[in-house]
Amino acid sequence: MKILKKRLKPKNDPERRHLTVNFNELTDALKKIPFDEQRKESEGYFEFVLLTQDLLQLYPILEKYLGVPFKPAGVAPSREAQDYVKQYGGIQKHQTLYYRKDEELSNCAMIWPWNDSSRSTVKIAQGRIA
């Protein structure tokens, strides 16, 4: 008897996850990291700057809520990755993108390292899927 195995989508596939991200819980967890600067906070959007040394505190929080990076730093962005974040300024090869899509919401986190490598701008966003 031949057993058929169902192929699962990769862990980082945004279609695979079924739990909704609680944006307020995510931002509350992020606020425990010492910011160099908090830039903007509004409904569904949070932007801040971290010193490079504090990025190690950021990654586990983002992975807990959003999974592994959809586009890691050093990998050229796909058209799909660009489409997900074009309204927030897009994504480049040296930047990191976390992305998760739930039933009605999309969630993303972008990490943009500064040219001098001293800091990174972090953008967290949640929006309705049209």
N, C-alpha and C positions, 0 to 999 in steps of 0.2 A: 504494500500500500504506500503510495506516494503522499507525503505530507506537504501541503502548500504553505509556505510562510508568507505572511503579509509583510510587505516592505513598509517600514515606517519612514516618514520624512525625517530628515536630519533634525537634531535637537535645536539647531539655530533657525530652523524654518519658521517664519512668523505665522504660518497657517496652522502649525502643529499645536500650539498652546491654547488652552481653553479657559483659563482663569483670567478675569479682568484685572488690569493693573489699577490699584488704588493710588491715584496721582498724589493725593495729600499724604499718604503714608510714605510714598517714595520721596517726596520733597522733605518731609520731616526727618527721614533717615539721612538724607544728604546734608541737612543743616547741622548735623553733629560733626561734620568735617570742618576744620577751620578754613574759612574762605579768606582769600586775599582781598576780594571785592565781590559784593553782591550787586549785580547790575539791574536785573528786572525780575519781578514776580507778579504774575497775573493769573487769571483762571486758565489753566491748561498750559502755562509757560513759566519756565524758571531758568534764569541765566546767571552764572557766576564765574569767577576766576579762581583757580587754585594754583598754588605753588606746585611745581613739578614733584617735589618730595611728598606731597599729600595725595597724589594720584593713586597710590597703593591702597588708600582707604576708600577711594571712589569705586574701583573696579568690582569688588565683591557686592556692593550695594546694587550697582547696575545689573550685574548678572543675576542677582536674586529676583529682581523685578522684571528684567527684560531678556534674560538669557545671555548667551555668548554673543560677541559682536557679530552683527550682520555683515559689516565691512571693517575688518581690522586695519590698523595703520600699516602702511607699506603695500597694500593691495589696491590696484586701480579700481575705482568705483564702477559698478555696472550701471547701465541705463536705469534699471529698476531702483537701485540705491539713490541715484540722482533724482528720480521722480519723487521718491518718498520725502525728500528733504529740500526740494528746490525752493519752497516758500520760506525756508529758514536760512538760505544762503548757500545751499548745495553742500557737497562733500568732495574733498580732494584726496589724493593718494596717501598723503601723510597724516590724514585725520581718521578718526574712528567713529563708526556709526553702530549704535545699537538700535534695533527696530523690532517692534512686536505689534501684531495686528490681532485684536480681539473681534468679537462679533460686530460691534458698532464703532469701535474706537481704534485709532492707531496711536502708538506711543513710540517716541524715539529719544535717543540721547546722542549728542554729538560732542566729541572732544576735539578741539582745535588747538594744537600746540602753538605757542608763540615762536616766532623766528629765532629768538635768542634762547629758546629752550628753558627759560626760567619759570614759565607759567603756562597754563592752558585755560582757554575759555570753554566752559561746559554749558551746553544748551539742552534743556529737557522740555519736551513738548508732547501734548496730547490733543488729539483732534478727532472730530467725527468723520467717518468714512462716508463719502457721498454715494 
